[in-house]
Amino acid sequence: MGVCIAGVAVAVALLVVVTSVSIGLAGSTTVESEDIDYWIVPDDGGSGSVPLQSEGARLSQVHTITADLNADDRIEYASPVALQPLRLENPATGDREYVIAIGVLPPDGHRRVADMRLGPLNEAYPYYADGDYDGTWTGEFVASPAVADRLALSVNDTAAVSGANRSLTLVGVNDREMAAGFGEVPAVAMPLAELQSLAGLEEADEADQILVSTTAPSVESELAAVYPRTEVVSRAGLTSFQTTSTNLPLAMALAATVVAGGIGVAFVGTMMGLELTAGRRELAVLNAVGFSRRTQALVVISETVTVAVIGGVLGVGLGILATLAVNVGVASVIGVPSLATITPAVPGYAFVVAILVGLCAAPYPLYLTVRTDTLGELG
């Protein structure tokens, strides 16, 4: 009986965790913290991911738009973000490495974009030259630790860019790798105008998206009107996960229900069947003293549902604890503050599923009850 209860508890706990994750993925929260970040991204059918979208449609005239945004007192910092694969080479050693180059406007202080610190970049931003792209080439870049290690570069070392007659100078090594989803990406951060020049994006002043950092959630609706056919994504939603509309959360919840229900029914049905098989003599005694088949069926159904309910209660508690552990683990690994969302409906839903498991598992024990031969067992 204990094994049966444990089986139901594990199945219900799984259901609680997966359903909570599904709700978290499907939902979006309004953030009013000190670090609200919004990304203006092209609505081009969902190719790419945020904030690492380096393919698909791009935004144009980004310097002009960003200057207007930075003029708004509610906005602390706004920057276009261009992402472009580059192949860097250490001319001294011949080491080569493909990286994701992140082009941004150097901030006037310590700030991070895509987990890359931008402080070492020259705030003067000379190469842009008011849109002429003919100012002083700095070649500055900040590298992730993996890039600096694989290219054997130290601060002030020079790296060549394959396919371009420009060189870059390492001005800083980031203190961590850049995370994207559940992995790490070899990355460098550099001035936007210089990356635009390397990637051929300067003619239309293009970038992949615009980052806006603000403490005023009221600007979100205004950001949505900056460009046609764009969407505004909050870092508080799915952070760096895919932001396209998807039926994945619903599919996850349905799959969890099927799996939990299947495991629960299998455990309860099998274990109760074994219990009744071992206790056929007791059933025969009930029949002999005058208990009708209907009364015996009610006893068996009650016992089966009771086992499922006890397992459901334990499973709900275990599932809530497991969900909290998932949130803590995900927050520590990839920085998502709350992946799974527990609502009052989730424990109720899981408890109802546990009751249904007991009802669905009852036919097999009932069949064994009906098949019990009273004379054979007592003889």
Secondary structure, DSSP 8 states (H G I E B T S, - for coil): -HHHHHHHHHHHHHHHHHHHHHHHHH------STTEEEEEEE-SSS-S-SS---SS--B-SHHHHHHHHHTSTTEEEEEEEEEEEEEEE-TTT--EEEEEEEEE---SSS-EETTEE-TTS-TT--TTGGGT--S----EEEE-HHHHHHTT--TT-EEEETTSS-EEEEEEE-SS-EEETTEEE-EEEEEHHHHHHHHT-TTTT-BSEEEEEES-GGGHHHHHTTSTTEEEEETTTTTTS--S--SHHHHHHHHHHHHHHHHHHHHHHHHHHHHHHHTHHHHHHHHHTT--HHHHHHHHHHHHHHHHHHHHHHHHHHHHHHHHHHHHHHHHHH--S-SS---THHHHHHHHHHHHHHHHHSHHHHHHHHT--HHHHH-
